[in-house]
Amino acid sequence: MGERRPLHFVFKIGDRDKSVDFYTRVLGMKVLRHEEFEGGCKATCNGPYNLSWSKTMIGYGHEDTNYVIELTYNYGIHSYVRGNEFQGITMIAPVALKGIKESNYPSKSENGYTIVDSPAGYTFRIKEDAPDDATPELTHFTLSCSNLKKSVEYWRDLAKMKEYEAGERRAVLGYDPNKTKLILQEIDEPVDRGTGSGRAAFSVAAEELPKIQALMEENNQTILTPLVSLDTPGKATVQVVILADPDGHEICFVGDEGFRELSKIDPVAANIFK
């Protein structure tokens, strides 16, 4: 199995300017690149919408080494229904604590974390006792599951993650103990993905993508988009396979070679939002 690495989590947003302001001014992130598309995506990257849309990648550093956020904006859609599928991102970021304080952004303190919600309703938990000079990083993202055992088996045995922690209602998995990890949290109700649900993206050597698809087919798992090439105007083409876990959480495996070319920082991208 080729090396796999976590890339980003996709959020659908209804107010792009307000969202970018939150991530940059409040959380202290940077706009890394921005891309515009006409019409829907072959891999439903913007959801099931045949609309013009944009993608804004935002984070604390280069996508080669940092887990980041993808903000997906569909022109003409100004709000989405939030479900219970996404429980939040955990992070170390003194710069965010400073930004929250200076902007007086609504927050609360709980169990050693400052908790804020983005304008689109996504929760961020920022560790409060990190050193002031700590390098910002997104350490975990948490997804709800209706059956922990079944979900762990999927992510461990089929998605090939390592299981780092196992509890009665909670498990932690990932591809590298030093990179962003997945927390699965069992809930007492069906997982509702609403209309604003996103997807988790991971990279793998392009030659591994057909093998991932074949493994899912052999195990009668859901393949939302079979292996396909996606073009980005003026930039690199990438290959992806889009899957769904037992609760319908969308998973994008993308060919690493094309993605590294696509994800080069665009130094003028931030100018769009000034």
Summary of the structure (lengths in Angstrom):
residues: 274
radius of gyration: 17.8
end to end distance: 43.4
largest distance: 53.1
contacts: 878
relative contact order: 0.20
helix: 21%
strand: 38%
